[in-house]
Amino acid sequence: MRRGKPQEPLRFDQVWRRAAGRLREAGLSFGHGASNAQDEAAWMLIHALGWPLMDSFAAFDALQERAVPPDAVARFNALIDQRIASRKPAAYLLGEAWLQGVRFIVDERVIVPRSFIAELLATGLDPWLHRSPARIADICTGSGCLAILAAMRWPDAGVLGADLAADALGVAGANVALHGVADRVRLLQSDLLDALPLPATPDQGYDLMLCNPPYVNAQSMQALPQEYRHEPELALAGGEDGMDLVRRLLRTAGVHLAPRGVLVVEIGNEREHFEAAFPGLPVAWLSTSAGDDAVFLVEAADLRSAA
């Protein structure tokens, strides 16, 4: 009996494009590390192959003709099947998320890292900082991504990452260990600022405070795609107008900041609700890839005056 010709391995572009088409046809929602079906399928395929993600994307055109071993195809197809059947974000299926080219461990104890504040840490905050920050706080730290990125950006600073959820702090601790910053990033369980000790003197306050709080308003929570419902509701829901935690934060942040410290807060699509809630508060809106109304900065002196 004659044996048939051995089947040639599939190429990267064949496997990738076929899967991207399946993701599009399934009507999935994206935004947890990839903004569209093509990017998400590429990320998942590179992960299944065990290739370094950032290097692979940097040389993406050169990958197209590379052969994909049958076992990697099988792993990848299983991931695609699971993504479509469960509607879980790809980051949860892969156990990782990437922010500003840095890998973070994630699971369903935390929301998938995607803060626009991360974009600002490189240089976007420099005009507002009167010195290199010595003390930084990341409130609602979740996976610890912003605290860790801040520690990388300012290696001489001490960083606090605070979160109400003990489960989230477990993930943050894993990421602190992953990036070797345990000597500079301290984690604290706290309901916003409630457990933070007051500075002994004003100069010992935080030079920079970051916060990506739950800010999704009640109406928007009801309309969230299924992918977002796999994330902890505690980390998303901000009350009727989305401003419940922002109100609490702004009432108390001033006393924790150094005299020339600044608070940076992400509020997504809630600028209209923010301005209705805080009509007299002078803030600066910072430019990110989401536009000029997703992140604001307020100075310590203005917070103290408002309080």
Secondary structure, DSSP 8 states (H G I E B T S, - for coil): ---------EEHHHHHHHHHHHHHHTT----SS-SSHHHHHHHHHHHHHT--HHHHHHTHHHHTT-EE-HHHHHHHHHHHHHHHHH---HHHHHTEEEETTEEEE--TTS-----THHHHTTTTTGGG-SS--SEEEEES-TTSHHHHHHHHHSTTSEEEEEES-HHHHHHHHHHHHHTT-TTTEEEEE-STTTTS---SSGGGSEEEEEE----B-HHHHHT--GGGGGS-GGGTB--TTS-HHHHHHHHHGGGGEEEEEEEEEE-TT-HHHHHHH-TT---EEEEETTEEEEEEEEEHHHHHHH-
